[in-house]
């Protein structure tokens, strides 16, 4: 529970800077007499005492019957919203805080509580938008610390660090679209003197994808977070059914924050089936370290050591031990839309299990990304990436030294609470272009899709 009534309307030591005169200045939904105003002021004062004493249920019992008449008063709605939030009535709390901000957009305390309510409802992007905005409003030091803890947790988890609470958030998703190169293959049907199998030649197809998953976060004392995620998906390609893919993945990560420093340690893995047959297994251990340079800039690093194993004998030549790393610089709070942008340097190596394999390689790349809010509840994400993969010269590919260069561009929009509350609509565009010194591995791919996600909050 937060309290507010200092000069900047930030959470402070009292809820009420003013009561009856504010009701007159802002206007109540229903005109009231001076006696009624005095009665409301007394009720609000009593509710403030109850909330300050941790008696949210009693405050709700006191305030809820007055909502039809008093709803619309900024002070009433603020206290009513806190009572609703602290008794688990997140929808009522969100509505109340939004009424407050419609009348008093600079009421920072109400905006802080709205962010918390959005968070409790599972609407993490909307919560993050509010928290980032609050950081631009010169919050008191104690409030800034709380905001930053929420933002750290929002990076990868659904529960704020240090609360000793857990939350399980399941979701279901359906998507459809078109893929210009579902099998990510060359557009030529020949390679040298060889005629390629049609399954190894570029094939376009519409697709349908079904998925379900969950995110579970446990916030441990002090300033720790354990996040576990899981996902299962199936992608159907009617015109390229030989690459129909099922995939399951599971990962868990522990995070710890010390002031401006955040460290993480986790493990994750996946298993896939291709055209109904067992195909690929991957697993690894992940390490991360990040340092917040100031309120808007963060420097981070990550590393992964893992394995990739193919489940068919004829594909075992592809088995590798994989080592990846990255360095990232991220900027938040950009412009009026609270934009976020970053640059990531990528590097790594694959060490083939089979000494005769040509699939050992070194890789180097970069990724540039940015995200912006598109009004209440909606967002836009852009990404451009480059990756160069240099395969070992010996034994080579068909007598050639293989070097691949890949460019990827992606655009994703997120329309939350559409077509109904709890749903998200995500149109996506992705283009990939791969050049190679071995023409067999050159291809272009364009994907366009629309996904509908239902999240249980």
Secondary structure as UniProt FT lines:
FT   TURN            7..8
FT   HELIX           20..26
FT   HELIX           34..52
FT   TURN            53..54
FT   HELIX           56..64
FT   TURN            65..66
FT   HELIX           67..70
FT   TURN            71..72
FT   HELIX           74..86
FT   TURN            87..88
FT   HELIX           90..103
FT   TURN            105..106
FT   HELIX           108..120
FT   TURN            121..122
FT   HELIX           124..135
FT   TURN            136..137
FT   HELIX           141..156
FT   TURN            161..162
FT   STRAND          166..179
FT   TURN            180..183
FT   STRAND          190..191
FT   TURN            192..193
FT   STRAND          194..195
FT   HELIX           198..200
FT   STRAND          205..220
FT   TURN            221..223
FT   STRAND          224..236
FT   TURN            238..239
FT   HELIX           241..243
FT   STRAND          245..258
FT   TURN            259..260
FT   STRAND          261..274
FT   TURN            275..276
FT   STRAND          277..292
FT   STRAND          297..310
FT   HELIX           313..318
FT   STRAND          320..334
FT   TURN            335..338
FT   STRAND          339..352
FT   TURN            355..356
FT   STRAND          361..373
FT   TURN            376..377
FT   STRAND          378..391
FT   TURN            393..395
FT   TURN            398..399
FT   STRAND          403..416
FT   TURN            421..422
FT   STRAND          423..436
FT   HELIX           439..441
FT   STRAND          443..455
//
